[in-house]
Every structure is written in C-alpha cells, then in structure tokens.
Amino acid sequence: MNQELLLGLYVLILTIFLGFEVISRVPTLLHTPLMSGTNAIHGIVLLGGILVAGTAENPLTLLLGFLGCLFGAGNLFGGIVVTDRMLEMFKKKEPAARQAGERSTAKAPEKEVVGQR
C-alpha cells in the first residue's frame, strides 16, 4: 500500500469513530436543526458527484461520480422526508371532524356565570 492510501484510510476510520461519538451525544431537541444542516451537506455531495461524473476521463471515475450522485441524492431526499416528518410532530392536531372539512355538530359548553349554580 502506498503512503497516501494508508493515510486516507486512517482518516476515514477516525472520522467514522468521531462521527459516531458526536451523533450519539446529540440531544433529541437538536435533531431537526441538524437534519436540515445535513441536507445542505448532501446537496454539496450531490454537486461534487455531478462535477466528478462530468469531468470523468475513465470508466472508474465515471462510476464513482455516478455513485456519488446516486447516494447523495438518496440521502438528500431521504433527509428532507425525515425532516418533514419531524416537523409534523410539532404542529397542532385538529379534531378529526375539522380535518374532513366538516364542522363539529357538538354544542360548546355554556359559560357558567359567577354566583349562579
């Protein structure tokens, strides 16, 4: 193995361990903002894959560019779907009758006047 490849593998293994440690310690409230940031990173990965595939001079480089585009797009759109689902959890739920476009037929309780029983 040449020195450059060995150094690249070393950096890859260290970033995998570091990423796992950082992500496992993220509080639940920060997951939605972090997913949005991650979507931006995957957009950059997709752009990089397009650039690599567009300037490919041999089949291996073209294949790597295509795989970069494929995986980057999958992560980008999957992250958008997950972020959308997470944001849906914070929206107010409406009664089932109003969701269907109907008005509720149940009468609202009458207000009680102070002093009367």
Backbone as CSV, one residue per row, in Angstrom:
resi,resn,N_x,N_y,N_z,CA_x,CA_y,CA_z,C_x,C_y,C_z
1,MET,0.840,-1.188,0.000,0.000,0.000,0.000,0.885,1.250,0.000
2,ASN,0.479,2.207,-0.749,1.277,3.428,-0.737,0.868,4.319,0.447
3,GLN,1.697,5.278,0.750,1.537,6.122,1.934,0.244,6.944,1.881
4,GLU,-0.101,7.463,0.715,-1.290,8.312,0.577,-2.576,7.517,0.836
5,LEU,-2.673,6.307,0.315,-3.840,5.466,0.528,-3.980,5.087,1.997
6,LEU,-2.878,4.767,2.630,-2.888,4.407,4.046,-3.343,5.580,4.908
7,LEU,-2.857,6.764,4.585,-3.277,7.961,5.314,-4.767,8.238,5.100
8,GLY,-5.255,8.058,3.884,-6.676,8.239,3.594,-7.549,7.272,4.371
9,LEU,-7.145,6.010,4.448,-7.902,5.022,5.235,-7.891,5.356,6.723
10,TYR,-6.753,5.823,7.204,-6.622,6.219,8.602,-7.584,7.357,8.925
11,VAL,-7.633,8.370,8.067,-8.542,9.498,8.272,-9.996,9.035,8.195
12,LEU,-10.319,8.148,7.265,-11.678,7.636,7.135,-12.121,6.909,8.403
13,ILE,-11.279,6.052,8.936,-11.634,5.307,10.154,-11.802,6.245,11.342
14,LEU,-10.921,7.240,11.463,-11.049,8.198,12.561,-12.331,9.019,12.449
15,THR,-12.705,9.432,11.227,-13.927,10.217,11.076,-15.163,9.381,11.348
16,ILE,-15.129,8.091,11.056,-16.268,7.226,11.368,-16.467,7.158,12.880
17,PHE,-15.390,6.921,13.620,-15.498,6.867,15.084,-15.905,8.216,15.669
18,LEU,-15.325,9.285,15.176,-15.657,10.614,15.670,-17.120,10.959,15.373
19,GLY,-17.580,10.662,14.166,-18.983,10.924,13.809,-19.946,10.151,14.680
20,PHE,-19.625,8.898,14.962,-20.493,8.094,15.824,-20.560,8.681,17.225
21,GLU,-19.442,9.097,17.770,-19.416,9.679,19.117,-20.180,10.992,19.174
22,VAL,-20.026,11.834,18.174,-20.714,13.126,18.167,-22.219,12.934,18.028
23,ILE,-22.656,12.101,17.099,-24.080,11.911,16.847,-24.769,11.227,18.023
24,SER,-24.094,10.306,18.679,-24.734,9.596,19.789,-24.955,10.493,21.000
25,ARG,-24.298,11.639,21.057,-24.456,12.544,22.196,-25.323,13.766,21.880
26,VAL,-26.002,13.778,20.769,-26.848,14.908,20.392,-28.181,14.801,21.126
27,PRO,-28.602,15.872,21.820,-29.916,15.847,22.476,-31.050,15.754,21.453
28,THR,-32.163,15.217,21.881,-33.306,14.993,20.991,-33.818,16.290,20.371
29,LEU,-33.784,17.389,21.112,-34.312,18.661,20.599,-33.493,19.222,19.436
30,LEU,-32.272,18.782,19.293,-31.434,19.321,18.227,-31.458,18.492,16.949
31,HIS,-32.189,17.401,16.923,-32.169,16.534,15.747,-32.727,17.218,14.508
32,THR,-33.822,17.978,14.638,-34.422,18.624,13.472,-33.489,19.665,12.859
33,PRO,-32.891,20.579,13.652,-31.959,21.533,13.023,-30.730,20.844,12.420
34,LEU,-30.254,19.796,13.049,-29.101,19.095,12.499,-29.450,18.379,11.201
35,MET,-30.662,17.866,11.089,-31.077,17.220,9.839,-31.098,18.241,8.706
36,SER,-31.531,19.468,8.998,-31.542,20.492,7.951,-30.125,20.819,7.499
37,GLY,-29.198,20.904,8.444,-27.804,21.143,8.082,-27.221,19.992,7.291
38,THR,-27.595,18.778,7.661,-27.110,17.598,6.957,-27.643,17.567,5.530
39,ASN,-28.860,18.027,5.330,-29.410,18.087,3.971,-28.580,19.020,3.094
40,ALA,-28.110,20.118,3.664,-27.267,21.039,2.893,-25.949,20.369,2.518
41,ILE,-25.383,19.584,3.430,-24.136,18.877,3.136,-24.352,17.858,2.020
42,HIS,-25.479,17.159,2.042,-25.739,16.177,0.992,-25.967,16.851,-0.353
43,GLY,-26.460,18.086,-0.338,-26.559,18.835,-1.582,-25.176,19.109,-2.165
44,ILE,-24.206,19.373,-1.293,-22.838,19.592,-1.753,-22.245,18.290,-2.286
45,VAL,-22.553,17.158,-1.623,-22.088,15.849,-2.098,-22.653,15.574,-3.489
46,LEU,-23.921,15.890,-3.684,-24.554,15.689,-4.991,-23.868,16.553,-6.059
47,LEU,-23.591,17.790,-5.722,-22.903,18.672,-6.662,-21.499,18.148,-6.981
48,GLY,-20.794,17.663,-5.974,-19.467,17.082,-6.201,-19.532,15.865,-7.101
49,GLY,-20.537,15.015,-6.912,-20.710,13.843,-7.773,-20.974,14.236,-9.218
50,ILE,-21.754,15.289,-9.398,-22.031,15.770,-10.759,-20.756,16.283,-11.414
51,LEU,-19.957,17.032,-10.648,-18.701,17.552,-11.201,-17.721,16.437,-11.547
52,VAL,-17.627,15.428,-10.675,-16.718,14.306,-10.942,-17.183,13.532,-12.166
53,ALA,-18.490,13.255,-12.249,-19.009,12.498,-13.395,-18.872,13.301,-14.691
54,GLY,-19.023,14.617,-14.592,-18.929,15.448,-15.797,-17.525,15.574,-16.349
55,THR,-16.528,15.458,-15.488,-15.140,15.595,-15.948,-14.406,14.257,-15.994
56,ALA,-15.135,13.156,-15.952,-14.526,11.824,-15.920,-13.796,11.538,-17.232
57,GLU,-12.614,10.954,-17.075,-11.828,10.586,-18.257,-11.692,9.075,-18.407
58,ASN,-12.108,8.324,-17.389,-12.067,6.862,-17.499,-13.324,6.287,-16.850
59,PRO,-13.634,5.040,-17.120,-14.881,4.448,-16.610,-14.964,4.392,-15.075
60,LEU,-13.834,4.204,-14.392,-13.859,4.144,-12.924,-14.274,5.483,-12.328
61,THR,-13.732,6.557,-12.845,-14.094,7.887,-12.360,-15.554,8.195,-12.651
62,LEU,-16.022,7.790,-13.815,-17.428,7.984,-14.168,-18.334,7.198,-13.218
63,LEU,-17.944,5.963,-12.909,-18.729,5.140,-11.989,-18.756,5.757,-10.589
64,LEU,-17.607,6.224,-10.117,-17.560,6.857,-8.791,-18.397,8.138,-8.756
65,GLY,-18.359,8.926,-9.822,-19.188,10.126,-9.901,-20.667,9.788,-9.907
66,PHE,-21.018,8.751,-10.657,-22.425,8.323,-10.704,-22.885,7.824,-9.336
67,LEU,-22.043,7.027,-8.664,-22.405,6.542,-7.331,-22.504,7.690,-6.327
68,GLY,-21.624,8.684,-6.461,-21.709,9.871,-5.598,-23.028,10.598,-5.809
69,CYS,-23.445,10.724,-7.068,-24.735,11.365,-7.366,-25.896,10.552,-6.811
70,LEU,-25.830,9.255,-6.996,-26.902,8.377,-6.545,-27.060,8.411,-5.029
71,PHE,-25.963,8.205,-4.312,-26.022,8.190,-2.853,-26.305,9.583,-2.287
72,GLY,-25.738,10.604,-2.886,-26.001,11.974,-2.428,-27.461,12.351,-2.594
73,ALA,-28.050,11.991,-3.743,-29.467,12.291,-3.980,-30.355,11.499,-3.032
74,GLY,-30.017,10.231,-2.813,-30.811,9.421,-1.880,-30.783,9.982,-0.474
75,ASN,-29.603,10.378,-0.015,-29.502,10.968,1.313,-30.183,12.326,1.392
76,LEU,-30.065,13.116,0.346,-30.686,14.439,0.333,-32.200,14.328,0.424
77,PHE,-32.811,13.552,-0.441,-34.267,13.460,-0.447,-34.788,12.684,0.760
78,GLY,-34.047,11.674,1.198,-34.440,10.966,2.415,-34.387,11.873,3.629
79,GLY,-33.371,12.718,3.706,-33.269,13.669,4.814,-34.389,14.693,4.800
80,ILE,-34.795,15.110,3.611,-35.911,16.056,3.512,-37.193,15.405,4.012
81,VAL,-37.424,14.161,3.661,-38.624,13.444,4.117,-38.606,13.290,5.638
82,VAL,-37.457,12.913,6.187,-37.354,12.739,7.639,-37.559,14.072,8.350
83,THR,-36.963,15.148,7.839,-37.140,16.466,8.446,-38.596,16.883,8.399
84,ASP,-39.273,16.628,7.286,-40.689,16.971,7.175,-41.518,16.205,8.198
85,ARG,-41.230,14.929,8.379,-41.955,14.136,9.383,-41.697,14.641,10.790
86,MET,-40.465,15.030,11.058,-40.138,15.536,12.390,-40.859,16.853,12.655
87,LEU,-40.935,17.711,11.650,-41.620,18.985,11.834,-43.125,18.803,11.985
88,GLU,-43.686,17.756,11.393,-45.116,17.463,11.557,-45.460,17.153,13.006
89,MET,-44.509,16.633,13.758,-44.767,16.300,15.165,-45.010,17.549,15.997
90,PHE,-44.519,18.711,15.553,-44.656,19.927,16.332,-45.888,20.742,15.958
91,LYS,-46.628,20.325,14.953,-47.835,21.048,14.553,-49.005,20.648,15.441
92,LYS,-49.947,21.590,15.617,-51.135,21.303,16.407,-52.033,20.332,15.668
93,LYS,-52.596,19.408,16.414,-53.539,18.455,15.831,-54.933,19.065,15.872
94,GLU,-55.652,18.964,14.758,-57.028,19.437,14.720,-57.947,18.246,14.908
95,PRO,-59.165,18.484,15.439,-60.114,17.372,15.592,-60.391,16.706,14.251
96,ALA,-60.762,15.435,14.303,-60.990,14.664,13.083,-62.093,15.268,12.220
97,ALA,-63.118,15.839,12.844,-64.223,16.416,12.083,-63.747,17.617,11.270
98,ARG,-62.864,18.411,11.807,-62.372,19.581,11.084,-61.395,19.186,9.988
99,GLN,-60.675,18.109,10.185,-59.758,17.649,9.155,-60.511,17.200,7.919
100,ALA,-61.708,16.651,8.129,-62.502,16.180,6.999,-63.252,17.324,6.328
101,GLY,-63.136,18.544,6.858,-63.797,19.686,6.249,-65.190,19.911,6.786
102,GLU,-65.600,19.175,7.791,-66.929,19.326,8.366,-66.814,20.128,9.647
103,ARG,-67.925,20.766,9.996,-67.970,21.476,11.266,-68.466,20.522,12.332
104,SER,-67.956,20.690,13.497,-68.359,19.839,14.599,-69.799,20.147,14.974
105,THR,-70.622,19.113,15.141,-72.023,19.312,15.491,-72.224,19.331,16.999
106,ALA,-71.201,19.019,17.750,-71.330,19.034,19.207,-71.437,20.478,19.673
107,LYS,-72.341,20.688,20.640,-72.559,22.023,21.169,-71.439,22.375,22.137
108,ALA,-71.009,23.607,22.073,-69.992,24.064,23.007,-70.623,24.221,24.388
109,PRO,-69.920,23.887,25.447,-70.495,24.027,26.780,-70.766,25.499,27.085
110,GLU,-71.913,25.739,27.731,-72.291,27.108,28.063,-71.434,27.612,29.193
111,LYS,-71.168,28.903,29.163,-70.352,29.505,30.201,-71.159,29.617,31.481
112,GLU,-70.499,29.396,32.571,-71.150,29.488,33.873,-70.934,30.893,34.409
113,VAL,-72.015,31.515,34.825,-71.928,32.872,35.371,-71.553,32.745,36.847
114,VAL,-70.652,33.625,37.259,-70.195,33.593,38.646,-71.376,33.928,39.551
115,GLY,-71.573,33.135,40.582,-72.661,33.360,41.525,-73.872,32.493,41.238
116,GLN,-73.987,31.911,40.038,-75.115,31.056,39.721,-74.651,29.604,39.734
117,ARG,-75.579,28.748,40.079,-75.256,27.338,40.088,-76.139,26.583,39.156
